[in-house]
């Protein structure tokens, strides 16, 4: 007879009137006592108590255990052992758990999740830093304006323009920070600062998605968000969009992190959210989402706490916004670039197509996740938590509609304005809030216990492919200005007057030789002729060129193609200019040329 249990599974379990019994190789029986499971089911293997019944063999007519031929029973200690009675257990097995994994996240699961998050962040970094081009006109404008604001504060120099009137963010926040970084690390340092902001936003997205749901959902949300076009491009784009996304993510994390804390602690999110609005005025579109999120994520066992959280956060943000508008002069910029922005003439279907192309796949995944979460709220696969309480169907529907609906705010507003300006960037703000639901959609697509991993991989690879191609395309939509700047350096000085299609680019690169007020762009002009008459629009360009007002003209045919045609026609009718040369460049539209004229 053996006391080992390694061969127990080789024999069938016999069900009789008594307890479950299983014969061993020596003819004896192992008896397992029944124990009722918490769910009301009987599991013979759920009881750790098993005993060796030596008399059961005699009850079945088998007699004593047979002695194998050639076996010396005198040297066998088991043979000399006194036989045990029916009530004496031979040995006891360790308890067998109903589930083989823990419900609460352990250290191993936490560290594995963090390592996977690190891999996602490294991939996001690689996708962003591979992009390359000279400064876009917005990047050049903000960095140059930051230098001018610094000189104004430190040395009292007059500003060349009132940036408050047309900036879509406060000129004393991001532009100054960008100028300080650019002084030490150049434009590359400013772009890397944007990368750090977007990496921080992805990390915060993981953190608050994990707290709301679990690690798998959080990793799915981060993996999808990290490879979209807006995330990849903003991660290497020297504008205020990346810091604004970071602050909105931080505000959302504070709101969710304080869900079980005293209601007043949610007020820590108010200054962070309002600072995001100061960086980019369009961020105010997402303040109501934060307030409602504070309400829906409040402690469910307390009646007043969720309502108080939402009310406190809404009131705190409203007060800070009022103070910002009351004691600063940014209201004109808010009206010009956000609330009273000029309407465009782009077709609705063209804008819808762009929205679907840039973020449609992740949005569809978020919609599927919203429905799946509303139908079944349980996020854990363990059978031990099947009856665990969680948010009810109504709360789940409201939370899903809030997060997914937030992704539609910016597209709806831009469709209303009939303009696609910065549409791809604004989509990223909304996808930040829809990402947790997209993570649920990805998790449910894979299924319990990774039943269909190939489906999740396919979805993520398609999202990655779109982000790869779209981000490269986006960085090639403006010309590389390296050769053009090299030519202009030889023909500009501190007292000339110049006309350029995208004047912010030469203003930034040639700031050591020229000032901003020496340059005129093709976006608008106000020219006063010798008789004192004001000319604007197309007539302004014709009159200025006819009078030989500009010392140099450079056009790219990309920034303002319609206005460039007007300028070229006026140059052809003026005896004051000659063509200096054409500098080639390549964009997504094909090969183009910088055409440079100088006064003769």
GISULDA-V168738 format. One record per pair of residues at least 24 apart in sequence whose C-alpha atoms are under 6 Angstrom apart, sorted by sequence separation. I is the first residue (numbers start at 1). J is the second residue. D is the distance in Angstrom with one decimal. If there is no record, write none. Layout:
BEGIN
<<I:J:D> <I:J:D>>
END
This chain:
BEGIN
<<29:53:5.7> <406:430:5.6> <407:431:5.4> <576:600:5.7> <1:26:5.1> <248:273:5.8> <28:54:5.8> <542:570:5.4> <546:574:5.5> <548:576:5.7> <28:57:5.4> <146:175:4.1> <247:276:5.5> <146:176:4.2> <370:400:4.9> <403:433:5.3> <404:434:4.7> <403:434:4.9> <143:175:5.7> <147:179:5.4> <244:276:4.7> <53:86:5.7> <142:175:5.1> <146:179:4.9> <143:178:5.8> <143:179:5.3> <198:235:5.5> <51:89:4.3> <52:90:5.1> <259:297:5.8> <556:594:4.6> <51:90:5.1> <255:294:5.6> <259:298:4.8> <260:299:5.4> <555:594:5.6> <195:235:4.0> <259:299:5.9> <555:595:5.4> <194:235:5.2> <195:236:5.6> <554:595:5.6> <50:92:5.9> <194:236:5.9> <263:305:6.0> <554:596:4.5> <49:92:5.4> <553:596:5.7> <198:242:5.8> <553:597:5.1> <48:93:5.2> <191:236:4.8> <197:242:5.7> <201:246:4.6> <208:253:5.2> <552:597:5.7> <48:94:5.8> <191:237:5.4> <197:243:5.5> <263:309:5.0> <267:313:5.5> <270:316:5.7> <552:598:4.5> <48:95:4.8> <191:238:4.9> <270:317:5.0> <551:598:5.9> <190:238:5.7> <194:242:5.4> <201:249:5.6> <551:599:5.1> <197:246:5.6> <46:96:5.9> <498:550:5.3> <497:550:5.0> <498:551:5.8> <500:553:5.9> <497:551:5.4> <498:552:5.0> <499:553:4.7> <500:554:4.8> <501:555:5.0> <498:553:5.9> <500:555:5.7> <174:240:5.9> <370:437:5.6> <369:437:5.0> <369:438:5.7> <366:437:4.6> <369:440:4.8> <346:418:5.0> <366:438:3.6> <369:441:3.6> <345:418:5.6> <346:419:5.7> <365:438:5.0> <368:441:5.5> <343:417:4.7> <344:418:4.8> <344:419:4.9> <366:441:5.9> <365:441:5.4> <139:238:5.2> <139:239:5.7> <124:226:5.6> <128:232:5.0> <479:585:5.9> <128:235:5.7> <128:236:5.6> <170:278:5.6> <479:587:5.9> <169:278:5.9> <170:279:5.8> <169:279:4.9> <477:587:5.4> <169:280:4.3> <476:587:5.1> <477:588:5.4> <168:280:6.0> <169:281:5.5> <476:588:5.6> <168:281:5.9> <164:330:5.5> <167:333:5.6> <165:332:5.3> <166:333:5.0> <165:333:4.4> <164:333:5.3> <168:337:5.3> <230:424:5.8> <230:425:5.3> <230:428:5.1> <221:435:4.9> <221:436:5.2> <221:438:5.9> <221:439:4.1> <220:439:4.3> <217:439:4.5> <217:440:5.2> <209:436:5.6> <227:464:5.3> <229:467:4.5> <233:471:5.7> <228:467:4.7> <227:467:5.5> <229:470:5.9> <229:471:5.2> <134:480:5.5> <141:504:5.4> <140:504:5.8> <144:508:5.6> <140:505:5.5> <137:504:5.4> <137:505:5.4> <140:508:5.4>>
END
